[in-house]
Amino acid sequence: MKLYTYFRSSAAFRVRIALQLKGIEAEQIPVHLVRQGGEQRLPDYLALNPAGLVPALVDEDLVLTQSLAIIEYLDEVQPEPSLLPGSPAERARIRAIANAIACDIHPINNLRVLQYLQHELGIGEEQKNAWYRHWVVLGLAAVETLLATSPATGDFCHGSHPTLADCCLIPQVFNARRFNCDLSAMPHIVRIASNCEAIEAFRLAEPGRQPDAE
């Protein structure tokens, strides 16, 4: 397998966590999202992923995009340890938490959105960061409520083992801390993040430990 990735991309971070949890080796091919105007916009990469986003996973002649689709593919080709365990209702809950992050929080704080705010709309650095923090805190507060109000929440987002939901949560927490978001009112998220960060698979997937880290 080959994973087209960028060390600081939270979507790529999710997939790296899943690969590590599964013990699946994948060659990392860096795609720098800033250098030369963004290597994701180069013709060779657009031929692979027309959206011009990372990650992309190549498995022989199969090309997959979208981090959650990639993770579910990995879970199906190598079922253990399962990232979507349990009954249909349990898997739906795990997907709901994952999508609350991947669909509701991340897209409006993606690098290309932040660049558009700055370069096209003339938003200053302080205003851009305020935008980021507002949507992250609002979104994570909803996730905190989902976690706090369900007996299915355990050491991790769902039960006693990491799932797809944790693969999504940890990169978002990493970014929240990077932008100095206040997580003091989110004890379940902070606790779960601490539990995940104690696991080697999560640590090995961290941005600072990637070959293209700057």
Residue pairs with C-beta under 8 A, 6 or more apart in sequence:
1 24
1 25
1 26
1 27
1 57
1 58
1 59
2 26
2 27
2 28
2 29
2 57
2 58
3 12
3 15
3 16
3 19
3 26
3 27
3 28
3 29
3 55
3 56
3 57
3 58
4 29
4 31
4 45
4 48
4 49
4 54
4 55
4 56
4 57
4 58
5 12
5 15
5 16
5 28
5 29
5 30
5 31
5 54
5 55
5 210
5 212
6 12
6 30
6 31
6 32
6 33
6 40
6 54
6 212
7 30
7 207
7 208
7 210
7 211
7 212
7 213
7 214
8 33
8 207
9 33
9 54
9 55
9 111
10 106
10 171
10 172
10 174
10 175
11 53
11 54
11 55
11 67
11 102
11 106
11 171
12 54
12 55
12 67
13 170
13 171
13 174
13 205
13 206
13 207
14 67
14 68
14 71
14 102
14 167
14 168
14 171
15 55
15 57
15 67
15 70
15 71
15 74
15 167
16 204
16 205
16 210
17 162
17 166
17 167
17 170
17 171
17 201
17 202
17 205
18 70
18 71
18 74
18 75
18 83
18 164
18 167
19 25
19 26
19 74
19 205
20 200
20 201
20 202
20 204
20 205
21 81
21 83
21 162
21 167
21 201
22 74
22 75
22 78
22 81
22 83
24 74
24 78
26 57
28 210
28 211
28 212
30 211
30 212
31 39
31 40
31 45
31 54
32 38
32 39
32 212
33 39
33 40
33 54
33 111
34 111
36 42
38 52
39 45
40 46
40 49
40 52
40 53
40 54
41 52
45 52
45 56
46 52
48 56
48 58
48 63
49 56
49 63
49 65
51 65
53 65
55 65
55 67
55 70
56 63
56 64
56 65
57 63
57 64
57 65
57 70
57 73
58 64
59 73
59 77
64 70
64 73
67 102
68 98
68 99
68 102
68 164
68 168
71 83
71 164
71 167
72 83
72 84
72 164
74 83
75 82
75 83
75 84
75 164
81 161
82 163
83 162
83 163
83 164
83 167
84 91
84 94
84 95
84 163
84 164
85 91
85 94
85 158
85 159
85 161
85 163
86 94
86 158
86 159
90 152
90 158
93 150
93 152
93 158
94 157
94 158
94 163
94 164
94 165
95 164
95 165
96 146
97 143
97 146
97 147
97 157
97 158
97 165
97 168
97 169
98 164
98 165
98 167
98 168
100 139
100 142
100 143
100 146
101 139
101 143
101 168
101 169
101 172
102 168
104 139
104 142
105 135
105 136
105 139
105 140
105 172
106 172
107 113
108 135
109 131
109 132
109 135
109 136
109 175
114 128
114 131
114 132
117 123
117 127
117 128
117 131
118 124
118 125
118 128
123 131
129 179
132 179
132 181
133 179
133 180
133 181
133 182
136 172
136 175
136 176
136 179
136 181
137 176
137 181
137 182
140 172
140 173
140 176
140 181
140 183
140 186
140 189
141 185
141 186
143 169
143 186
143 189
144 185
144 186
144 187
144 188
144 189
147 153
147 157
147 188
147 189
147 192
148 188
152 158
152 159
153 188
153 192
154 160
155 192
155 195
156 162
156 163
156 165
156 166
156 192
156 195
156 196
157 163
157 165
157 166
157 169
157 192
158 165
162 196
162 199
162 201
162 202
166 192
166 196
169 189
169 192
169 193
169 196
170 193
170 196
170 197
170 202
173 183
173 189
173 190
173 193
174 206
174 207
176 183
177 183
183 189
183 190
196 202
197 203
203 209
207 213
